[in-house]
């Protein structure tokens, strides 16, 4: 049976930086220190006006080509995970296919998922490799939530940053992709949503009206809405169960996992999950302070940073977990060095 591996990971951040001091000027009741204390985030990168998720993904892909042995002509399947595409149609993956100069024999597909999207994308890439459909899959993640967040909604603007990541999945590499646990709780889809702007609820004068909720957060129906309490409850419910299920199926326990790389939602949530799951602090990756919650790119960025600083060594077993919008979740087991 064919095996699949992560062969290289790179990421790209936009140039503009939004620091807590800037946000504190807009929200006088929240100091820069309070924002960092609540979120664990000091600053986040923000896409420039006219700079889209597709642009960030293209930059991440080109960086991967520069820093690895993968050449555009070798890519035979492109997967793009994004919730902020350039167009309703065509798929942004097809647009990127042309911009990157990939072969015509290369498939291209968009995946509309957020915080769990990287793990789902890995599962699709593994399927393509193991089925013999592709030899080199280029998995891209990119989101620009800054473009759909209302500037005065401090519940979301303090959290999210823009970014993109590029992963090369092939039949050999530094990390074998062993197994997955995937799930959805679609009945709660409206806990994290942009309520208007597409076909179910098209843009109108009414959907563009800004309202202030009982917490003082301002947004319109065309902006991101997040029920933070429900998202927290969902995450602390499903993440431990998903990881436990994945490990049980592979006859492992948490003590045999060398590194946990979870979606970098915010520091408070990661800390709560770590304590609930009894994960030693030195085995859980926390890497969001300078970039914020980068949605679909948070897991690959955290994985890349952990590798670069030597937190993951040869032979290590690594558990990835993404969770959030959908509502959905996905966990993956990797073995470094095969």
DAWO-V32181 format. One record per backbone hydrogen bond with DSSP energy under -0.5 kcal/mol. CO is the residue of the C=O (numbers start at 1). NH is the residue of the N-H. Records with the same first field share a line. If there is no record, write none. Layout:
CO=NH ; NH
This chain:
4=177
5=7 ; 170
6=174 ; 175
8=168
10=166
12=164
16=46
17=19
18=44
19=22 ; 23
20=24
21=25
22=26
23=26 ; 27
26=28
27=30
29=31
31=35
32=36
33=37
34=38
35=39
36=40
39=267
42=20
44=18
45=162
46=16
48=51
50=52
52=56
53=57
54=58
55=59
56=60
57=61
58=62
59=63
60=64
61=65
62=66
63=67
64=68
71=74 ; 75
72=75 ; 103
76=107
77=138
78=109
79=81 ; 140
80=82 ; 111
81=142
84=53
91=94 ; 95
92=96
93=97
94=98
95=99
96=100
97=101 ; 102
98=101
103=106
107=78
109=80
111=82 ; 113
114=117
116=120
117=121
118=122
119=123
120=124
121=125
122=126
123=127
124=128
125=129
126=130
127=131
128=133 ; 134
129=132
135=171
136=76 ; 77
137=139 ; 169
138=79 ; 140
139=167
140=81
141=165
143=163
144=147
145=148 ; 149
148=224
150=153
152=154 ; 218
153=156 ; 157
154=158
156=159 ; 160
159=293
163=143
164=12
165=141
166=10
167=139 ; 169
168=7 ; 8
169=137
170=5
174=337
175=6
176=178 ; 335
179=333
181=331
183=329
185=188
186=189
188=191
189=192
191=227
193=195 ; 225
201=197 ; 198
204=208
206=209
207=221 ; 222
211=213 ; 219
213=216
217=213
219=211
220=223
221=196
223=195
225=193
226=228
227=231
228=232
229=233
230=234
231=235
232=236
233=237
234=238
235=239
237=241
238=242
239=243
240=244
241=245
242=246
243=247
244=248
245=249
246=250
247=252
248=251
253=256
254=257
256=258
259=261 ; 319
260=262 ; 285
261=321
263=265
266=270
267=271
268=272
269=273
270=274
271=275
272=276
273=277
274=278 ; 279
275=278
278=280
280=283
281=284
283=260 ; 285
288=291 ; 292
289=42 ; 43
291=45
292=294
293=161
294=297
295=298
297=301
298=302
299=303
300=304
301=305
302=306
303=307
304=308
305=309
306=311 ; 312
307=310
311=313
313=316
316=336
317=258 ; 259
318=320 ; 334
319=261
320=332
321=263
322=330
324=327 ; 328
327=185
328=324
329=183
330=322
331=181
332=320 ; 334
333=178 ; 179
334=318
335=176 ; 338
336=315
